[in-house]
Amino acid sequence: MGPYAWLHALISSGATYVLCGYVLPVRLAPKVIMAFAMAYMAASHIYRMMSTGLNWSIDFTAPQMIVTVKITAFAFNLYDGYQINQGKKLPFSYWEEHALRSFPSVLEYFGYIFFFPGFIGGPAFEISDYIAFTNLSIFKKSADDNHPTIPSTLLPALRTMCKGLACLPAVALSYKFPSSLLKEDSFFMKPFHTRLAYISLMSFFYRLRLYTGWWLSEGSFVASGMGYRAVTLDDGKTEVHWDRVSNNDFWAVELAQSPRIITDRWNVSSATWLRHYCYERAMPEDQHARRPTWPLYATMCLSSLWHGFYPGYYLTFLFAALFVYCARLTRAHVRPVFVWLGPGYKMLYDVVCTLTVLPLLGVTMGGFLVLELRPALALVWSFWALFAQVVVATVLLWLGFSPARLLGLTPGSCSPTASPVYEKRQ
């Protein structure tokens, strides 16, 4: 990572603290800091590419990506707190929960930026959670608990770290399937189903490496007590979880029924950042309920810029946006038919969706495996039939072909978590 990784973090975070606290009006701070942070991140990626070419390696840009998430969220948190102090109602509960109603001290701020368990590779987290952790307020058993204590973290930390350690043999095996094989002519000469199985396996191994690192990092958060989260049940009892800071939702991703679930549950901290500090902020206030499409593409562009300038990244996020949009239309216009037919058909729909999403996930992540433009385009083109089906389905649904309407059903919600009961229109 080099001896100066911490210096880049100090410069960008220090400038943010000064700009937000002493220079910029609060209402301008989020936009200015977002532009400054992404420009610094872009310059860092360009410098890395000029130094190493298209050979990806871990360097100072890894912690700088986490710092970028933190300082941009910090600026929006200050703005949200300012709006609350002015008596304005915020449109999203997440904004209100993490708003900063007062400016943090230097120690609180830089402790948040350089908190060791998540400094190198994440997960990122909110400064409000960090402050609540340092003053022990997250451990309060009741509002009048004046002497909260950190419960034992030994067993929860070991459980989390053991998940990462259990993946190490598979990670070692993954190096027998180098991504360079995806550039060789022998790969493109294989049958379609062989290529699809191969790239799905390689994508899974790639994800497994990240799962391993994130689980080990999350174990550090749990060991420190930062991962503590208490949930009050309906009967008044308190249930303790250790997932306040988490990047992993293994089964939700690997058995996802929709690309939207993957984008929400894969790399959770960055997905949370993109959702609450890009996607929701890009929507005009009068369109929050409509969920327009263009903020989705703006979010994908920001995510690509945050990751770097490797051409493969942009192909991945371009097709990811297409798949998410297609899944939205499918859920709204096709799923109601299967729900209306009965539980058995609904289960069949869910199984087919999972079996469809898995190969799409493998192919879409090909851009992360093959970073160069020409090999990435060749890889995508080798699966043109798969992409063509998605494009055709998207166009038909967008033009108004709705199986739900043909049966007299009202098209349903695009939300991946909604499970409404559909009835025929009278």
NUTI-860021 format. One record per residue (C-alpha): y negated, z, x negated. Coordinates in steps of 0.2 Angstrom, whole numbers, padded with zeros to 4 digits, always signed. Layout:
N
YZX ...
This chain:
426
+0000+0000+0000 -0011+0002-0015 -0022+0016-0021 -0037+0012-0010 -0030+0011+0008 -0038+0028+0012 -0055+0021+0006 -0055+0007+0019 -0051+0020+0032 -0065+0031+0026 -0078+0017+0026 -0074+0010+0043 -0072+0027+0052 -0087+0035+0043 -0098+0020+0048 -0091+0022+0066 -0095+0041+0066 -0113+0038+0060 -0116+0023+0072 -0110+0032+0087 -0118+0048+0083 -0135+0044+0076 -0139+0025+0077 -0133+0016+0093 -0137+0019+0111 -0121+0026+0120 -0120+0011+0131 -0120-0001+0117 -0108+0008+0106 -0091+0002+0113 -0096-0016+0111 -0104-0014+0094 -0089-0004+0087 -0076-0016+0094 -0085-0030+0086 -0087-0021+0069 -0069-0014+0069 -0061-0031+0073 -0072-0040+0060 -0067-0027+0047 -0049-0029+0052 -0050-0048+0052 -0058-0048+0034 -0044-0036+0029 -0031-0048+0035 -0039-0063+0027 -0040-0054+0010 -0022-0050+0012 -0017-0068+0015 -0027-0074+0001 -0019-0062-0010 -0001-0064-0005 -0001-0080+0005 +0011-0081+0020 +0023-0068+0012 +0021-0053+0023 +0021-0036+0015 +0015-0018+0019 -0002-0014+0012 -0018-0006+0017 -0020-0017+0032 -0006-0006+0040 -0015+0010+0041 -0031+0000+0045 -0024-0007+0061 -0021+0011+0066 -0039+0016+0062 -0045+0001+0071 -0036+0007+0087 -0043+0025+0084 -0062+0021+0081 -0063+0008+0095 -0055+0020+0108 -0067+0034+0101 -0082+0023+0105 -0076+0020+0123 -0072+0039+0125 -0090+0043+0121 -0096+0031+0133 -0085+0037+0147 -0090+0055+0144 -0108+0049+0145 -0105+0041+0161 -0097+0057+0168 -0111+0067+0162 -0123+0056+0172 -0113+0059+0188 -0104+0042+0188 -0086+0040+0195 -0075+0031+0183 -0063+0018+0190 -0048+0023+0181 -0040+0041+0179 -0035+0037+0161 -0053+0034+0156 -0058+0051+0164 -0044+0061+0156 -0048+0055+0139 -0067+0055+0140 -0077+0064+0127 -0091+0075+0136 -0098+0081+0119 -0099+0073+0102 -0085+0080+0090 -0088+0089+0074 -0085+0080+0057 -0070+0090+0054 -0062+0086+0071 -0066+0068+0069 -0059+0065+0052 -0045+0076+0055 -0041+0064+0070 -0043+0049+0059 -0032+0055+0044 -0019+0065+0054 -0004+0062+0042 +0010+0059+0054 +0003+0044+0061 -0009+0038+0048 +0002+0025+0039 +0011+0016+0053 +0006+0025+0069 +0008+0029+0083 -0011+0030+0087 -0016+0043+0099 -0032+0049+0108 -0045+0061+0100 -0045+0071+0116 -0027+0075+0113 -0030+0079+0095 -0044+0091+0099 -0033+0100+0113 -0019+0101+0100 -0030+0109+0086 -0038+0122+0098 -0021+0125+0106 -0026+0122+0123 -0012+0110+0127 +0000+0124+0124 -0008+0135+0138 +0004+0141+0151 -0010+0144+0163 -0029+0143+0164 -0031+0161+0159 -0019+0161+0144 -0031+0166+0130 -0017+0167+0117 -0007+0151+0118 +0007+0148+0104 +0016+0133+0098 +0034+0134+0104 +0048+0130+0092 +0049+0112+0087 +0064+0112+0076 +0077+0105+0088 +0066+0093+0097 +0060+0086+0080 +0078+0085+0074 +0083+0075+0089 +0069+0063+0087 +0072+0060+0069 +0091+0058+0071 +0088+0043+0082 +0079+0035+0068 +0092+0040+0055 +0106+0033+0066 +0098+0016+0066 +0098+0015+0047 +0116+0007+0045 +0111-0007+0057 +0094-0009+0048 +0104-0011+0032 +0115-0024+0041 +0100-0034+0047 +0096-0039+0029 +0111-0050+0029 +0102-0061+0042 +0086-0065+0033 +0073-0074+0043 +0072-0089+0031 +0088-0095+0039 +0078-0100+0054 +0069-0113+0043 +0085-0121+0037 +0091-0138+0044 +0108-0130+0046 +0101-0119+0060 +0093-0133+0070 +0110-0142+0069 +0119-0128+0078 +0122-0129+0097 +0109-0122+0109 +0119-0107+0114 +0123-0103+0095 +0104-0104+0091 +0099-0094+0106 +0112-0080+0101 +0107-0080+0083 +0088-0079+0086 +0091-0065+0099 +0101-0055+0086 +0088-0057+0073 +0074-0052+0085 +0084-0037+0089 +0086-0032+0071 +0068-0034+0068 +0064-0023+0083 +0077-0010+0076 +0067-0009+0060 +0052-0004+0069 +0061+0008+0081 +0067+0017+0066 +0050+0019+0058 +0043+0024+0074 +0056+0037+0078 +0054+0045+0061 +0035+0046+0063 +0037+0053+0081 +0048+0066+0073 +0034+0071+0062 +0022+0073+0077 +0035+0083+0086 +0038+0094+0071 +0019+0098+0070 +0018+0102+0089 +0007+0087+0093 +0021+0079+0103 +0021+0094+0116 +0018+0089+0134 +0020+0101+0149 +0024+0094+0166 +0022+0105+0182 +0035+0101+0195 +0033+0101+0213 +0041+0118+0214 +0028+0125+0202 +0040+0126+0187 +0035+0119+0171 +0045+0106+0162 +0042+0103+0143 +0043+0086+0135 +0040+0081+0117 +0033+0063+0120 +0014+0065+0121 +0013+0053+0106 +0027+0040+0107 +0029+0022+0102 +0047+0020+0108 +0055+0016+0125 +0071+0009+0119 +0081+0006+0135 +0065+0000+0145 +0062-0014+0132 +0080-0019+0129 +0085-0019+0147 +0068-0025+0154 +0068-0034+0170 +0051-0042+0167 +0040-0047+0152 +0027-0035+0158 +0038-0020+0156 +0041-0026+0138 +0022-0028+0134 +0019-0010+0142 +0034-0001+0134 +0035-0010+0117 +0024-0002+0103 +0017+0010+0117 +0002+0016+0108 -0005-0001+0104 +0000-0007+0122 -0010+0008+0129 -0025+0003+0118 -0025-0015+0124 -0023-0010+0142 -0036+0003+0143 -0049-0003+0130 -0047-0022+0132 -0039-0028+0148 -0047-0015+0160 -0064-0016+0151 -0064-0035+0152 -0062-0035+0171 -0078-0034+0181 -0080-0018+0191 -0078-0028+0208 -0062-0036+0203 -0052-0021+0197 -0041-0022+0213 -0038-0041+0211 -0031-0040+0193 -0038-0058+0188 -0028-0068+0175 -0041-0071+0162 -0042-0053+0155 -0023-0055+0151 -0027-0070+0139 -0042-0061+0132 -0030-0046+0128 -0017-0057+0120 -0031-0065+0109 -0037-0047+0104 -0019-0042+0100 -0016-0058+0090 -0032-0054+0080 -0027-0036+0077 -0010-0041+0070 -0018-0054+0059 -0019-0073+0056 -0002-0079+0054 +0001-0094+0065 +0017-0087+0071 +0009-0072+0079 -0002-0084+0090 +0013-0093+0096 +0021-0077+0101 +0006-0070+0111 +0003-0087+0119 +0020-0088+0126 +0021-0070+0130 +0005-0072+0141 +0014-0087+0149 +0030-0077+0153 +0020-0062+0160 +0011-0073+0171 +0027-0082+0177 +0035-0065+0180 +0020-0060+0191 +0022-0075+0202 +0041-0073+0203 +0039-0055+0208 +0027-0059+0221 +0035-0074+0229 +0054-0073+0225 +0058-0055+0224 +0053-0051+0242 +0068-0063+0248 +0081-0053+0238 +0074-0036+0244 +0073-0042+0262 +0092-0048+0261 +0098-0030+0256 +0102-0018+0241 +0116-0029+0235 +0105-0044+0233 +0091-0034+0226 +0103-0028+0212 +0109-0046+0209 +0090-0051+0207 +0088-0036+0194 +0103-0041+0184 +0098-0059+0183 +0080-0055+0178 +0087-0044+0164 +0099-0058+0158 +0084-0070+0158 +0072-0059+0150 +0083-0054+0135 +0084-0072+0128 +0066-0075+0132 +0062-0060+0122 +0072-0066+0107 +0064-0083+0107 +0046-0077+0110 +0048-0065+0095 +0052-0080+0084 +0034-0081+0079 +0035-0064+0070 +0051-0069+0061 +0044-0086+0055 +0025-0084+0051 +0021-0102+0045 +0014-0114+0058 +0026-0129+0055 +0042-0119+0054 +0036-0109+0069 +0033-0125+0079 +0049-0132+0075 +0058-0116+0080 +0049-0116+0097 +0053-0135+0100 +0071-0132+0097 +0071-0121+0113 +0060-0133+0122 +0072-0133+0137 +0070-0115+0139 +0051-0115+0139 +0051-0131+0150 +0060-0121+0164 +0047-0107+0163 +0032-0119+0164 +0040-0128+0179 +0043-0112+0188 +0025-0106+0184 +0017-0122+0190 +0027-0123+0206 +0023-0105+0211 +0005-0107+0206 +0004-0123+0217 +0010-0112+0232 +0029-0115+0233 +0034-0098+0239 +0051-0094+0245 +0045-0078+0253 +0032-0088+0264 +0046-0100+0268 +0056-0086+0276 +0041-0079+0285 +0039-0064+0272 +0023-0057+0266 +0022-0060+0247 +0023-0044+0238 +0015-0034+0224 +0014-0041+0206 +0016-0023+0200 +0033-0021+0190 +0035-0003+0197 +0032-0006+0215 +0047-0007+0227 +0039-0011+0244 +0049-0014+0260 +0047-0032+0265 +0046-0037+0283 +0045-0054+0292 +0028-0058+0298 +0026-0059+0317 
